Amino acid sequence: MTVLLAAFLALGSLRADAQQMVSIAAEEVNFRSGPGQSHPAEWVVRKGFPLKIVGRRGDWLHVADFENDKGWVLRKLTSSTAYHIVKVKIANLRSQPTTTSRIVGKFAYGDTLKTLERRGGWVKVQREGLRGWISRKLLWGW
């Protein structure tokens, strides 16, 4: 019984971590220095940009990006749609989830990719008509 309870709690914490990510739902959203429109916009993030939730205050989410820059976004401008961002200089997009499969495209550092599927250490992504697989270790997101 104790082992079953521990496994259930571990599974729950994994789900909680996965739910701590959001993506930008609007075309452009201000990444603010504080939780409110009175706080200055530090920069603008675009649709699909994945963010990790690190805190909340009312309708505002305190978030961190793939470089661990932190700011605030209005919760209603975010989505639960999964996206990844390229965290290396160049990431090969492959036809299958193997390093020996054909390269069908390349993405650069900071490119945002919609997540379609996960398989082992690989993520199937899509952007601008290109669809394929990238090694998970080259990406940040969920």
ChimeraX attribute file (.defattr): number of C-alpha atoms within 10 A of each C-alpha:
attribute: neighborCount
match mode: 1-to-1
recipient: residues
	/A:1	6
	/A:2	7
	/A:3	8
	/A:4	9
	/A:5	10
	/A:6	11
	/A:7	12
	/A:8	12
	/A:9	12
	/A:10	12
	/A:11	11
	/A:12	12
	/A:13	12
	/A:14	11
	/A:15	11
	/A:16	11
	/A:17	12
	/A:18	14
	/A:19	13
	/A:20	15
	/A:21	23
	/A:22	25
	/A:23	24
	/A:24	24
	/A:25	19
	/A:26	15
	/A:27	11
	/A:28	14
	/A:29	19
	/A:30	18
	/A:31	22
	/A:32	21
	/A:33	18
	/A:34	19
	/A:35	20
	/A:36	16
	/A:37	13
	/A:38	9
	/A:39	12
	/A:40	13
	/A:41	17
	/A:42	14
	/A:43	11
	/A:44	11
	/A:45	19
	/A:46	16
	/A:47	17
	/A:48	25
	/A:49	26
	/A:50	31
	/A:51	30
	/A:52	22
	/A:53	20
	/A:54	14
	/A:55	12
	/A:56	15
	/A:57	13
	/A:58	9
	/A:59	11
	/A:60	17
	/A:61	23
	/A:62	22
	/A:63	22
	/A:64	18
	/A:65	18
	/A:66	18
	/A:67	9
	/A:68	10
	/A:69	9
	/A:70	19
	/A:71	22
	/A:72	26
	/A:73	27
	/A:74	21
	/A:75	17
	/A:76	12
	/A:77	17
	/A:78	21
	/A:79	16
	/A:80	14
	/A:81	16
	/A:82	20
	/A:83	25
	/A:84	26
	/A:85	25
	/A:86	22
	/A:87	20
	/A:88	15
	/A:89	10
	/A:90	14
	/A:91	21
	/A:92	18
	/A:93	25
	/A:94	22
	/A:95	18
	/A:96	16
	/A:97	20
	/A:98	13
	/A:99	14
	/A:100	9
	/A:101	12
	/A:102	14
	/A:103	16
	/A:104	14
	/A:105	14
	/A:106	12
	/A:107	19
	/A:108	14
	/A:109	14
	/A:110	18
	/A:111	16
	/A:112	24
	/A:113	24
	/A:114	23
	/A:115	21
	/A:116	15
	/A:117	12
	/A:118	16
	/A:119	11
	/A:120	8
	/A:121	11
	/A:122	19
	/A:123	24
	/A:124	22
	/A:125	22
	/A:126	18
	/A:127	13
	/A:128	7
	/A:129	5
	/A:130	12
	/A:131	19
	/A:132	22
	/A:133	28
	/A:134	27
	/A:135	20
	/A:136	18
	/A:137	13
	/A:138	18
	/A:139	23
	/A:140	19
	/A:141	24
	/A:142	23
